[in-house]
Amino acid sequence: MTLMKTLATSASLLAMGVSMAAAQSMDDLVAAAKAEGTLTTIALPHDWCGYGAVIEGFKAKYPEITVNELNPDGSSADELEAIRANKGNTGPQAPDVVDIGLSFGPAAKEEGLIQPYKVATWDSIPDSAKDADGFWYGDYYGVMSFIVNTDLVANVPTDWSDLMKPEYANAFALSGDPRSGNQGLMSVMSAGMAAGAEPGADSAAKGLEFMAGLNKAGNFVPVSGKTGTIAQGATPIVAAWDYNALAWRDTLAGNPKAEVVIPASGVLAGVYVQAISAFAPHPNAAKLWMEYIYSDEGQLGWLNGYCHPIRFNDLAKRDVIPAEMMAKLPPAAAYEKAVFPTLEQQGAHKEGVTAGWEAVVGVKVE
């Protein structure tokens, strides 16, 4: 910890539910972060959840801090591996902060890869989306969707079961290998739920069975789907979080035309969490980054990028959400059936998919 403000200020902050870790005065934290001069992030693609604008907002607010961006297309597993590989490294390859799927948070804590820090807005983060000790906490969520290249796909699928139709031969792709990336992993859960499974071991079994069926039918493409592959026609249909799909649609700008659909069944909500590396070379810059992305400004940045910020209810209650931001999202009815799986359910699902993908599906997503 750097210098704390007066005991009276600290006591006041603690009375509002802010931890000692966050009781450091903002002025002192900013000064310490500026002295470090760098923040190293990892796996933050600019078209994911509005990250490009959020990063630019942080840089504009704190121009003295250089943002060093590593492996923008990396997975949650890649992020944690980068921490492991750089435990004794204070150079530019050591990440300060990570943005990982909810199921990866507890494992990272247990392994000692992340450190606790509670932001000033801690109390407005739902208890169900944060570690009680402040090691990790949710920042935004979305629901699973399909993005469809409508220049190539005449009939847009509206549910997972549609994807089995012969007309979708060589058309469907995941956004990455479900054994290493949360988005692919949760796509399998959504498919399993659409087949009647409860989240957990059952969704893993039924989701794997569904993916194996798609592969056997010749409809599954073992390529990581993203904007480029959609535009090229290599992956005309991709399962992705709604905020990614909507951002990709905007990026394509009609070339090709694309439509985003939330499937009629298996409506799955996924929370991503933030954490600070236990070995962060720039711990104060990391804390300042956390304060920024959990501030009203940072949270509205997610909403502008089609994500639902974790502090959404607090923002709405205080009437600080611009109407134009809400108008950009799919109809609220599309989210009404969304299921938020527990950590235990996600853990059981992850274990089942990781163990069974090779034997059941038998293809590697490149």
C-alpha positions in Angstrom: 0.0 0.0 0.0 1.1 3.6 -0.7 0.3 6.4 1.7 -3.2 6.4 3.1 -5.2 9.6 3.6 -6.1 10.7 7.2 -7.5 8.1 9.6 -10.8 10.0 9.5 -11.0 9.7 5.8 -10.1 6.0 6.0 -12.7 5.4 8.7 -15.3 7.2 6.6 -14.6 5.1 3.5 -14.7 1.9 5.5 -18.0 2.9 6.9 -19.3 3.0 3.3 -18.1 -0.6 2.8 -14.9 0.2 1.0 -12.0 -2.1 1.9 -8.7 -0.9 3.3 -7.1 -1.8 0.0 -9.4 0.8 -1.7 -9.2 3.3 1.2 -6.1 4.8 -0.3 -6.9 8.3 -1.4 -7.6 8.6 -5.2 -5.0 11.4 -5.4 -2.3 9.1 -3.9 -3.3 6.2 -6.1 -3.2 8.4 -9.3 0.2 9.7 -8.3 1.6 6.2 -7.6 0.2 4.9 -10.9 1.7 7.8 -12.9 5.0 7.1 -11.2 4.8 3.5 -12.5 4.0 4.9 -16.0 2.7 1.7 -17.6 -0.3 -0.6 -17.4 0.0 -4.0 -19.1 -3.3 -5.6 -20.3 -3.9 -8.8 -22.1 -6.5 -10.4 -24.3 -8.6 -7.2 -24.8 -9.7 -7.0 -28.5 -10.9 -3.5 -29.2 -14.2 -4.8 -30.7 -15.0 -6.8 -27.6 -17.5 -5.1 -25.4 -16.4 -1.6 -26.5 -12.8 -2.2 -25.1 -11.2 0.0 -27.7 -13.2 3.1 -26.5 -12.8 2.1 -22.9 -9.0 1.9 -23.2 -8.9 5.2 -25.1 -11.0 6.8 -22.3 -8.5 5.6 -19.7 -5.5 6.9 -21.7 -7.3 10.3 -22.2 -7.9 10.5 -18.4 -4.4 9.4 -17.5 -2.1 10.3 -20.5 1.0 9.8 -18.3 0.3 6.1 -18.3 1.2 4.0 -21.3 -1.1 1.1 -22.0 0.8 -1.9 -23.1 -1.6 -4.4 -24.8 -0.6 -8.1 -25.0 -2.1 -10.8 -27.2 -5.5 -9.1 -27.9 -7.0 -12.4 -29.3 -5.9 -14.5 -26.3 -8.3 -16.7 -24.3 -8.9 -16.8 -20.5 -6.5 -19.7 -20.3 -3.9 -17.7 -22.2 -4.2 -14.9 -19.7 -3.6 -17.1 -16.7 -0.7 -18.8 -18.4 0.9 -15.4 -19.1 0.8 -14.8 -15.3 2.3 -18.2 -14.6 5.1 -17.7 -17.2 6.0 -14.3 -15.9 6.0 -14.6 -12.1 9.5 -13.3 -11.8 9.4 -11.0 -14.8 8.8 -7.2 -14.5 9.2 -6.6 -18.2 6.5 -5.9 -20.9 5.3 -9.5 -21.2 4.0 -9.6 -17.6 0.3 -8.7 -17.4 -1.0 -6.5 -14.6 -4.6 -7.2 -15.0 -6.8 -9.9 -16.6 -10.4 -10.2 -17.9 -11.5 -13.8 -17.7 -14.6 -15.9 -17.7 -16.4 -16.3 -14.4 -15.4 -20.0 -14.0 -11.7 -19.1 -14.2 -11.8 -16.6 -11.3 -11.9 -19.1 -8.3 -9.2 -21.3 -9.9 -6.9 -18.3 -10.3 -7.5 -17.4 -6.7 -6.8 -20.9 -5.5 -3.6 -21.1 -7.5 -2.4 -17.8 -6.1 -2.3 -16.0 -9.4 -4.4 -12.9 -8.4 -4.4 -10.5 -5.6 -7.3 -8.8 -3.7 -8.4 -5.2 -4.3 -11.9 -3.7 -3.7 -12.9 -0.7 -5.8 -14.7 2.3 -4.4 -18.0 1.1 -6.1 -17.7 -2.3 -4.5 -21.1 -2.3 -2.7 -23.0 -1.8 -6.0 -21.5 -5.0 -7.5 -23.9 -7.8 -6.9 -22.7 -10.3 -4.3 -23.3 -13.2 -6.6 -20.8 -11.8 -9.1 -17.9 -11.2 -6.9 -15.4 -12.9 -4.6 -16.1 -11.8 -1.0 -12.4 -11.1 -0.4 -12.0 -9.0 -3.5 -9.8 -11.3 -5.6 -12.1 -11.2 -8.6 -15.4 -9.5 -9.5 -17.8 -9.3 -12.4 -17.6 -6.4 -14.8 -20.1 -7.1 -17.6 -22.3 -9.8 -19.0 -24.0 -10.7 -22.2 -26.1 -13.6 -23.6 -25.1 -16.2 -26.2 -26.2 -15.4 -29.8 -25.6 -16.3 -33.4 -24.1 -13.8 -35.9 -25.1 -14.8 -39.4 -23.7 -13.7 -42.8 -27.0 -13.2 -44.6 -25.3 -12.7 -48.0 -24.5 -16.5 -47.8 -27.3 -17.8 -45.5 -30.7 -17.3 -46.9 -32.6 -18.6 -43.9 -31.4 -17.3 -40.6 -31.4 -20.0 -37.9 -33.4 -19.0 -34.8 -32.5 -21.8 -32.5 -29.8 -24.3 -31.9 -31.8 -27.2 -33.3 -32.0 -25.4 -36.7 -28.2 -25.8 -37.1 -28.6 -29.5 -37.8 -30.4 -28.8 -41.1 -28.6 -29.8 -44.3 -28.8 -26.2 -45.6 -26.2 -25.2 -43.0 -23.4 -27.5 -44.3 -20.0 -26.2 -43.6 -21.5 -23.1 -42.0 -21.4 -23.2 -38.2 -18.4 -22.3 -36.0 -17.5 -21.6 -32.4 -15.5 -18.5 -31.5 -12.6 -20.7 -30.2 -11.7 -24.0 -28.7 -14.1 -24.6 -25.7 -11.3 -26.2 -23.7 -9.3 -23.0 -23.5 -11.7 -20.1 -24.1 -14.8 -19.2 -22.1 -16.9 -18.0 -25.1 -16.5 -21.4 -26.8 -17.1 -23.2 -23.5 -20.3 -21.4 -22.8 -21.5 -21.9 -26.4 -21.4 -25.6 -25.7 -23.4 -25.0 -22.5 -26.0 -23.0 -24.3 -26.4 -25.8 -26.9 -26.7 -28.3 -24.1 -29.4 -26.3 -22.4 -31.3 -26.0 -25.7 -31.3 -29.8 -25.8 -33.0 -29.9 -22.4 -30.0 -30.0 -20.0 -29.5 -28.3 -16.8 -26.3 -26.2 -16.5 -23.4 -28.4 -15.3 -22.3 -31.9 -16.1 -25.6 -32.5 -18.0 -25.0 -29.5 -20.2 -21.5 -30.7 -20.9 -22.8 -34.1 -22.0 -25.6 -32.9 -24.1 -23.6 -30.0 -25.5 -20.8 -32.3 -26.6 -23.4 -34.7 -28.1 -24.9 -31.8 -30.1 -21.5 -30.6 -31.4 -20.6 -34.1 -32.4 -23.9 -34.3 -34.3 -23.1 -31.1 -36.1 -19.7 -32.4 -37.0 -21.0 -35.7 -38.2 -23.6 -33.9 -40.3 -20.8 -31.8 -41.9 -22.2 -28.5 -40.5 -19.4 -27.8 -38.0 -16.4 -25.8 -39.1 -13.3 -26.3 -36.8 -12.2 -22.7 -37.2 -12.3 -19.9 -34.6 -15.0 -17.6 -35.9 -14.5 -13.9 -35.9 -15.1 -10.8 -38.1 -12.6 -11.8 -40.8 -13.8 -15.4 -41.1 -17.4 -14.3 -41.2 -16.6 -11.7 -44.0 -14.6 -14.3 -46.0 -17.4 -16.8 -45.8 -15.3 -19.4 -44.0 -17.7 -19.3 -41.0 -21.1 -17.9 -42.1 -22.7 -18.7 -38.7 -20.8 -18.1 -35.4 -21.9 -18.5 -31.8 -20.7 -15.6 -29.8 -21.7 -13.3 -26.9 -24.3 -10.8 -28.1 -22.0 -7.8 -27.5 -19.3 -9.3 -29.7 -21.8 -10.3 -32.4 -23.3 -6.8 -32.5 -19.9 -5.1 -32.6 -18.8 -7.5 -35.4 -22.0 -6.6 -37.3 -21.2 -2.9 -37.0 -17.6 -3.5 -38.1 -18.8 -5.4 -41.2 -20.9 -2.3 -42.0 -23.1 -4.3 -44.5 -20.1 -5.9 -46.3 -21.3 -8.6 -46.0 -24.8 -8.1 -44.4 -25.1 -9.7 -41.0 -27.9 -10.4 -38.6 -27.6 -11.1 -34.9 -30.1 -13.6 -33.3 -30.5 -14.7 -29.7 -31.6 -18.3 -29.9 -35.1 -19.2 -28.8 -33.9 -21.8 -26.3 -30.7 -22.2 -24.2 -30.6 -18.5 -23.5 -27.4 -18.3 -21.5 -26.0 -15.2 -19.7 -22.2 -15.1 -19.1 -20.4 -12.9 -16.7 -16.7 -11.9 -17.2 -14.6 -10.9 -14.2 -11.6 -8.7 -13.6 -8.6 -9.4 -11.4 -5.1 -8.0 -10.7 -2.2 -10.3 -11.2 -0.5 -11.3 -7.9 2.8 -10.5 -9.6 1.7 -7.3 -11.3 4.8 -5.2 -12.2 2.6 -2.0 -12.0 0.1 -2.7 -9.1 -1.0 0.9 -8.7 -1.7 1.3 -12.4 -3.7 -1.9 -12.1 -5.7 -0.6 -9.2 -6.3 2.7 -11.1 -7.5 0.8 -14.1 -10.0 -1.1 -11.9 -11.3 2.1 -10.4 -11.8 3.5 -13.9 -13.7 0.5 -15.4 -15.9 0.2 -12.3 -16.7 3.9 -12.3 -19.9 5.2 -13.9 -17.8 6.3 -16.9 -16.2 2.9 -17.4 -19.4 1.0 -16.8 -21.3 3.2 -19.4 -18.4 2.4 -21.8 -19.4 -1.3 -21.6 -23.0 -0.4 -22.3 -21.9 1.6 -25.3 -20.2 -1.5 -26.5 -23.4 -3.6 -26.2 -22.6 -5.2 -22.9 -24.7 -5.1 -19.8 -22.4 -3.6 -17.1 -22.3 -5.4 -13.8 -23.5 -2.2 -12.0 -26.4 -1.8 -14.4 -29.1 -1.8 -11.7 -27.3 0.9 -9.8 -26.8 3.0 -12.9 -30.5 2.6 -13.8 -31.6 3.4 -10.3 -29.7 6.7 -10.4 -31.0 7.5 -13.9 -27.5 8.0 -15.4 -27.9 5.7 -18.5 -28.5 7.7 -21.7 -31.6 6.6 -23.6 -29.6 6.2 -26.9 -27.4 3.6 -25.3 -30.4 1.5 -24.3 -32.0 1.8 -27.7 -28.9 0.1 -29.3 -29.5 -3.2 -27.5 -31.7 -6.0 -28.6 -35.3 -5.9 -27.2 -35.5 -6.5 -23.5 -37.7 -9.5 -24.1 -34.8 -11.4 -25.6 -33.1 -11.4 -22.3 -36.1 -12.4 -20.1 -35.3 -16.1 -20.2 -31.6 -15.7 -19.6 -30.1 -18.2 -17.2 -27.1 -17.2 -15.0 -25.3 -20.5 -14.1 -23.7 -20.7 -10.8 -19.9 -21.1 -10.3 -20.5 -24.8 -9.3 -22.5 -25.4 -12.5 -19.9 -23.7 -14.7 -17.1 -25.7 -13.0 -18.9 -29.0 -13.6 -19.6 -28.0 -17.2 -16.0 -27.0 -17.8 -14.7 -30.2 -16.4 -17.0 -32.3 -18.6 -16.2 -30.4 -21.8 -12.5 -30.4 -21.2 -12.4 -34.1 -20.4 -14.8 -35.2 -23.2 -14.3 -32.9 -26.2 -11.6 -35.0 -27.9 -13.4 -38.3 -27.4 -16.9 -37.1 -28.2 -16.4 -34.4 -30.8 -12.9 -35.2 -32.0 -11.9 -32.0 -33.7 -9.6 -29.2 -32.7 -10.8 -25.7 -33.2 -7.9 -23.7 -34.7 
